[in-house]
Structures are given as C-alpha cells and as structure tokens.
Amino acid sequence: MIIVHPDVKSQFILSVDGGGTSTEVILAGLDGHVMGEGYSGPSNPKAVGAEGSMKAIDDGILAAFANAGLAPQPVAVASLGLAGFDRDEDHLILKQWAEGRSAVPIGRLIMTNDGQLVLAAGTPDGWGVGIIGGTGSIAVGKAPDGTFSRAGGWGFLIGDEGSAYKLVLDTLRFVAKSIDGRMPKEATSQSFITQVLKAFGVTGDPMGLVSVIYEPGMDRTRIAGYAPKIIEAIRAEHRLVNVFLKPAGVELAEAAAAVARSLKLQVGPLPLGLAGSFLIMTPEIRAALLDHLHRLGYQPQVTDVERPVLGGIILARKSIAS
C-alpha cells in the first residue's frame, strides 16, 4: 500500500477487479456496505496496453459512482487487483495514474494481482491458496505469517495452463492435426471435428477455420470466449473429457500445490479459494483439481469466489484499520 494523497478525507473505498475479459468496480462505505457497482472492458495491460487498462479502470470507477447516484469524488482507499499488472514497473504506472490521472482523487492505493482478491475473499482467515481459472490462470497464496507466493500468471504465450484460452487453443491444434491426418485415427472423431468447426462458424472447407482464427480482432479474449461451445463438443465425445478437461484441472492443482509447498503449508487442511467462470462452471475441471490435490495429500477447504472484487473491499478495510 502507498499513500497517494495524504490530505484526502473520504467516507468511500473502491475495489477494482480487472482481467483479460472485463473490469468490475465496487464503491463502498468505510463499513464495507456496497453502494454502487460499475463495469467496463478488459484492463489486463498485457492485452490492452497500459493506456487501455487505465481507461477501463476509470470507466468502471465513474460507472460505480453513477450507479450509486453520486458525483465522482475522492476515496479514502482504492484496492486494485489487476491481472498481469503486479510487477514493480506496473506499480510505478499505477502510482503515476493515481497521483494525477485517475478519475477521482485517491488517498491510499493498494496494488495486487487479481489472485490476491480471490485469496482475501476465499480464505476465512486470510491465509491459504487462491486459484483463478478464467481467460487466463494463476495461483497465489499466503502463509499464516504473511509470506506470499505465486505460481502461474506467465501469460498466454508461455503459461495460462488450466484456462479457457489454453483449452480452446489446445482443441484447435488437436482438430488441425486430426484434419491433416497427423493424429492416430483412434484418437480422432469426425463428429468432434465437425462440432468444433461449427462452433467457429465453419461449415464448408475446414481451411475456413484459418480465416476465422486469424481475422483482425481475434484476440486472446475472443478466443477464450469460445470455451463454452468447445466444452459442449468435448462432453459430446465423452472420452475427450480425459484429454482436455481433466488435465486442465490437474494443471491448476499443480500450481496450487507449488504455492503451498513454497509457503511450507504441509499436507493436510488447505483453505482454497476458487474463482473464474471457466473453473467454477466446469464440474469436470473443478473435480479434477480437487482430486489431484487429495492425491498430493491436501484436504482442500473450498470456497467458491464468484465475485473476487469483494476481496478488495476486505483488503481496503484492513488497510484503514492498520
């Protein structure tokens, strides 16, 4: 946490949950009571750039004030949990934004990644592991002594295992190899190939998939958005659940276990916050994650965190009390 404008006096706090798909903002009183909510586009700077990220945050803040029926005004604390924006150089950009460019004056600024919001909202005593399986993926954790650790969060080029984007990409590669004859015949399924192509609007020549995938604007977020249709296709070919969905859960479990080990959280009970619609809304992935953690000796104590943004309110209130 940093003090931005020490003279700011306000009865309001803000929490921002920004990811690769959208940004959610909550305006609350100092007692944590939610007064307004705002939504805007993606604010992951690795996807939309620093300027695009700042604009999305500002748009969400202004929308939250409007939703509360209030004019924009100073806030005592703003808690920002942003995917892909938690390194030193990122914090400098956020500090400069808060010092003179933010939509409202900010007294104190808390800068975390979105995983720490899940950790705050999904672990009863503030320690344990939080996992996000959405457009991207990350695992973060905190030990009872306050030590922090993370695994994953390497971005879509070299990471994001167990995410919606990675699932769609793996499926498309499988389909491309199947069409070429580069996959064993027993591993492929024409009905599955057809269903995946149909999901992308390709009903004729399979090579039409190239035009769809590489059209302007087909970014990581849009590709991840095809995950629900891809999951339907996988479930229709049940044996492929073991090829695509269960391994996604195992990848997330391995990330969680890596965090737990680094924090010296021994096998046994493990507070675990789960977030991201891809993870929470896909039972096969969720079950594989928990099963694998059990095999590793952990006893997950699970909280589904449907709104990680509420974790930012918890962090903001703790900063005021400290």
WODAVEN-V779057 format. One record per pair of residues at least 12 apart in sequence whose ideal C-beta (glycine too) atoms are under 6 Angstrom apart, sorted by sequence separation. I is the first residue (numbers start at 0). J is the second residue. D is the distance in Angstrom with one decimal. If there is no record, write none. Layout:
((I;J;D) (I;J;D))
This chain:
((117;129;3.5) (128;140;4.2) (138;150;4.8) (199;211;4.9) (13;26;5.9) (24;37;4.2) (42;55;3.9) (138;151;5.4) (42;56;5.5) (117;131;5.9) (137;151;4.5) (12;27;5.3) (23;38;5.8) (40;55;5.0) (114;129;5.2) (126;141;4.8) (136;151;5.4) (137;152;3.8) (177;192;5.6) (39;55;4.6) (126;142;5.9) (22;39;4.6) (93;110;5.4) (114;131;5.5) (126;143;4.8) (10;28;5.9) (174;192;5.4) (10;29;5.7) (39;58;3.9) (22;42;4.4) (39;59;4.1) (90;110;5.1) (20;41;5.7) (118;139;5.5) (174;195;5.1) (19;41;5.3) (37;59;4.4) (114;137;4.6) (118;141;5.9) (136;159;5.2) (19;43;4.3) (115;139;5.6) (135;159;4.5) (279;303;5.4) (17;42;3.3) (18;43;5.8) (37;62;3.0) (114;139;3.6) (136;161;4.7) (37;63;3.4) (136;162;4.1) (19;46;5.0) (36;63;5.7) (85;112;3.8) (135;162;5.0) (178;205;5.1) (198;225;5.9) (35;63;4.4) (77;105;4.6) (269;297;4.5) (271;299;4.4) (37;66;5.9) (74;103;5.9) (132;161;5.2) (134;163;5.6) (36;66;5.4) (73;103;5.9) (134;164;5.7) (198;228;3.8) (266;296;3.2) (268;298;4.9) (269;299;5.4) (270;300;5.1) (271;301;5.1) (272;302;5.1) (273;303;5.4) (274;304;4.3) (35;66;3.9) (71;102;6.0) (73;104;4.1) (74;105;5.8) (75;106;4.7) (76;107;4.6) (77;108;5.6) (78;109;4.2) (79;110;5.5) (80;111;4.9) (82;113;4.7) (266;297;5.7) (267;298;5.9) (35;67;2.8) (71;103;4.9) (268;300;5.7) (272;304;4.9) (22;55;4.7) (34;67;4.3) (80;113;4.6) (274;307;5.0) (24;59;3.7) (80;115;6.0) (24;60;5.5) (80;116;3.8) (248;284;4.2) (252;288;4.6) (22;59;4.6) (26;63;4.1) (195;232;5.3) (247;284;5.0) (251;288;4.9) (45;83;4.1) (194;232;4.0) (249;287;5.7) (24;63;4.4) (42;81;6.0) (43;82;4.5) (44;83;5.9) (244;283;4.1) (248;287;2.7) (252;291;3.7) (256;295;5.2) (43;83;4.5) (44;84;5.3) (244;284;5.4) (248;288;4.0) (252;292;5.0) (15;56;5.7) (26;67;5.4) (61;102;5.3) (191;232;5.9) (60;102;4.6) (245;287;4.2) (249;291;4.9) (49;92;5.3) (53;96;5.2) (240;283;5.5) (57;102;4.0) (191;236;4.4) (188;236;5.1) (226;277;5.9) (164;219;5.3) (167;222;5.3) (164;222;5.8) (167;225;5.1) (164;223;4.1) (167;226;5.6) (170;229;5.1) (163;223;4.0) (166;226;5.7) (13;74;5.0) (12;74;5.9) (167;229;5.4) (11;74;4.5) (12;75;5.7) (19;82;5.9) (163;226;3.8) (9;73;4.6) (12;76;4.6) (13;77;4.3) (14;78;4.8) (15;79;4.7) (16;80;5.3) (17;81;4.2) (18;82;4.4) (155;219;5.0) (9;74;5.2) (7;73;4.7) (9;75;4.4) (166;247;5.9) (134;220;5.9) (161;247;4.6) (134;223;4.4) (161;250;4.0) (160;250;3.8) (161;251;3.9) (3;97;4.6) (3;98;5.8) (18;113;5.7) (7;104;5.5) (16;113;5.9) (7;106;3.6) (4;104;5.3) (16;116;5.6) (3;105;5.0) (4;106;5.6) (151;254;4.6) (150;254;4.3) (2;107;5.6) (3;108;5.1) (0;107;5.7) (1;108;5.3) (150;257;4.2) (150;258;5.0) (0;109;4.9) (45;154;5.7) (148;258;4.9) (148;261;4.3) (20;134;5.0) (148;262;5.2) (163;277;4.1) (19;134;4.0) (19;135;5.6) (138;254;3.8) (146;262;5.8) (138;255;4.8) (140;258;3.8) (132;251;5.5) (138;258;4.9) (142;262;4.2) (130;251;5.5) (140;262;5.3) (130;255;5.4) (128;255;4.9) (128;258;5.3) (128;259;5.8) (133;275;3.3) (127;270;2.9) (128;271;5.4) (129;272;4.2) (130;273;5.6) (131;274;4.9) (132;275;4.2) (131;275;4.6) (133;277;5.3) (132;277;5.0) (132;278;3.0) (122;270;4.1) (122;272;5.5) (121;272;1.8) (118;272;5.9) (117;272;4.6) (117;274;4.3) (121;302;4.2) (121;304;4.2) (120;304;4.8) (117;304;5.0) (120;307;5.7) (120;309;5.0) (117;307;4.7) (120;310;3.4) (116;307;4.0) (119;310;3.4) (116;310;3.7) (119;313;4.6) (116;311;5.3) (119;314;5.3) (20;220;5.3) (19;220;5.4) (109;314;5.5) (109;318;6.0) (80;311;5.5) (78;311;3.7) (78;314;4.8) (78;315;4.4) (76;315;4.2) (76;318;5.6) (31;312;5.4) (25;308;5.2) (23;308;4.7) (27;312;5.3) (31;316;5.7) (16;307;5.1) (16;308;3.8) (14;308;5.1) (14;311;2.8) (14;312;4.9) (12;315;4.3) (0;318;5.2))
